[in-house]
Amino acid sequence: MPTKPLRSVVASVESRTKMRRRPVLAKQVEALARKYAAMETTGEPFGTVVIAEMGQKLKEKGKDIIFCAESIISTRTPDAVIEETQRNLREMAQGQEAPFLGLPELRRSICDRFQGLYGERVDWRDEVIVTSGSMQAEYYLMAALINPGDEVITPVPSFFFDIPVRLARGRCVYLRLQASDNYLHDERRFEKLITKKTKLITLCNPHNPTGRVLTSEELAGIAELAAKYDLFVMHDQVYERIVFDGRPYTPMVKFAREIGDRLISISSFSKLFNMINYRLGYAIGPPEVIRGMEMIQAFSSMGIPSLLQKGAVPALNRDFEDKHILATIARLQKARDYAAARLGGLEGLSMMKPEGTNLLLVDVSSFGMTSMEFCKYLLREAGVACAPGVAYHAEGHVRISMGSERSEEAIDKIATAIQKLKARGP
Ligand SMILES: Cc1ncc(COP(=O)(O)O)c(C=O)c1O
């Protein structure tokens, strides 16, 4: 075949580059990237990492910083998990890949645990998928369920369930929860937002960022709506069982009969078992939905490292989990009590005492600063990195993670910095 002379190739490339180029990114990704570029000022969509990174830089310069921005309960991965990973490392590293749905042994353990704790039988063969963290499960779910234009009702403040919805070209319809009624999930308010396009309701229980634990009545009300309007419910329970004052924890699966095959329960090893670096999460749901998620996994990540999945199995031993959870609750409840006593009385602040989780959401709107400005002030003045509420649809608030071993010290430093700000006046 005759080849084109080099000069004409160069000329045609030149003329093409002079033409207006088509946008590179897909619209929904472009919109996200634009927001991301302005994040240092606006705090949306993920100001938490901006503040954490600023804290890291200050630390590298020698400043003492306490990290309370990212929602980390602890980084101490249980010995049993590390030992199991080490013991199997050589064999797993050289063995076969796990199936797309996840390592059978881990899937069985996840289903046994679920049945043991919540009384609902789950078939490990087709009703569970292991993912790289629960965030990936949430992305897969939206990619598998949402058609362009489908509506998803998301109560806010909220963890960012809306981003995977938008990436799937769905539309998030926000339901603003009220601090005045303790962020009650009132089904009558949900019902008003339902249209023909509504496909899914997202729930987070225990709730990030408020620390609220949903009651059985609230869940029952939403389960009834799901049945009445044939809606899916995504129940993010990554903080499951981390509840204070002996209150009961009810997962949505208690209403499986009402919701039928429309419930997807999502959980994680990151929070409950201090395994943030394993990046392991999972979804439990009806076979048709799990199959859809498996398709996305097959043609994106092709599955999760089997050696990490193998290492995670001992975490799900019931005796181990019960002991581990009790210790976690005791530590976090103490931190919560300290924070509530220390910050609760400060002029200009208001907050709801968390009922669970490691999270505390404080209303600082009376200071007239954006939540990003407030977090930057706390970082400078107190040496504590906190998360800006704006990242969780809670502008005017600051979210403090109480998982740090220096949590009480962090709260003292925050309190002093706030008193200083108050004394300075408007
Ligand atoms: C409510 C909620 N869901 C999901 C995640 C994602 O966690 P991971 O992907 O580590 O499981 C987080 C992390 O902070 C969270 O708070």
PDBQT file of the ligand as one rigid body, heavy atoms in Angstrom, charges set to zero:
ROOT
HETATM    1  C1  LIG A 501     -21.541   5.752  55.132  1.00  0.00    +0.000 C 
HETATM    2  C2  LIG A 501     -20.318   5.299  54.397  1.00  0.00    +0.000 A 
HETATM    3  N1  LIG A 501     -20.457   4.443  53.378  1.00  0.00    +0.000 NA
HETATM    4  C3  LIG A 501     -19.402   4.006  52.687  1.00  0.00    +0.000 A 
HETATM    5  C4  LIG A 501     -18.126   4.421  52.997  1.00  0.00    +0.000 A 
HETATM    6  C5  LIG A 501     -16.980   3.906  52.186  1.00  0.00    +0.000 C 
HETATM    7  O1  LIG A 501     -16.175   3.075  52.955  1.00  0.00    +0.000 OA
HETATM    8  P1  LIG A 501     -15.267   1.898  52.339  1.00  0.00    +0.000 P 
HETATM    9  O2  LIG A 501     -15.267   2.084  50.861  1.00  0.00    +0.000 OA
HETATM   10  O3  LIG A 501     -13.938   2.044  52.965  1.00  0.00    +0.000 OA
HETATM   11  O4  LIG A 501     -15.950   0.613  52.707  1.00  0.00    +0.000 OA
HETATM   12  C6  LIG A 501     -17.924   5.318  54.045  1.00  0.00    +0.000 A 
HETATM   13  C7  LIG A 501     -16.576   5.827  54.367  1.00  0.00    +0.000 C 
HETATM   14  O5  LIG A 501     -16.392   6.747  55.111  1.00  0.00    +0.000 OA
HETATM   15  C8  LIG A 501     -19.049   5.757  54.774  1.00  0.00    +0.000 A 
HETATM   16  O6  LIG A 501     -18.939   6.598  55.805  1.00  0.00    +0.000 OA
ENDROOT
TORSDOF 0
